[in-house]
Amino acid sequence: MRRGTLLVDLAIALAVTILVLILLPGLAVVAILALAVLIVCGVSFAVVAWRRRGASPTARRRAPAPR
């Protein structure tokens, strides 16, 4: 996944979290759900970073163009 895509996902998650906090009653329950959404997003970022870091340096380099 690209970094831009992940940032869009995070922005959507934050927007949904804010809307839920504003629109739904039961602030404590909603706050728990909002924290869960943020944790899931954080885990998603961590997994992507872990996969990127775990890739071999040769896999990240592009092959030279044929002449």
C-alpha positions in Angstrom: 0.0 0.0 0.0 1.1 3.5 -0.6 1.7 6.0 2.1 -1.0 8.3 0.6 -3.6 5.6 0.7 -2.8 4.9 4.4 -3.2 8.6 5.2 -6.5 8.7 3.4 -7.6 5.7 5.4 -6.5 7.4 8.6 -8.4 10.6 7.7 -11.6 8.6 7.0 -11.3 6.8 10.3 -10.8 10.0 12.2 -13.8 11.6 10.4 -16.0 8.7 11.2 -14.8 8.7 14.8 -15.6 12.4 15.1 -19.1 12.0 13.5 -19.9 9.0 15.8 -18.8 11.0 18.8 -21.0 13.9 17.8 -24.1 12.1 16.6 -24.5 9.1 18.9 -25.5 9.1 22.5 -23.6 7.1 25.1 -20.3 8.9 25.0 -18.4 6.3 27.0 -19.4 3.5 24.6 -18.7 5.7 21.6 -15.3 6.7 23.0 -14.4 3.0 23.4 -15.4 2.4 19.7 -13.3 5.4 18.6 -10.3 4.1 20.5 -10.7 0.7 18.9 -10.8 2.3 15.4 -7.7 4.3 16.1 -5.9 1.2 17.4 -6.9 -0.8 14.3 -5.5 2.0 12.1 -2.3 2.1 14.2 -1.9 -1.7 13.8 -2.4 -1.3 10.1 0.3 1.3 9.8 2.6 -0.9 11.9 2.1 -4.0 9.7 2.8 -2.0 6.6 6.0 -0.6 8.1 7.0 -4.0 9.3 6.5 -5.5 5.9 8.4 -2.7 4.2 11.3 -3.0 6.6 11.4 -6.7 6.3 11.7 -6.6 2.5 15.2 -7.3 1.3 17.2 -4.3 -0.1 17.4 -6.0 -3.5 13.6 -6.3 -3.6 13.2 -2.6 -3.1 15.6 -1.6 -5.9 14.4 -1.5 -9.4 16.0 -3.6 -12.1 18.2 -1.7 -14.6 16.4 -0.9 -17.8 17.4 -3.1 -20.8 19.7 -1.4 -23.3 
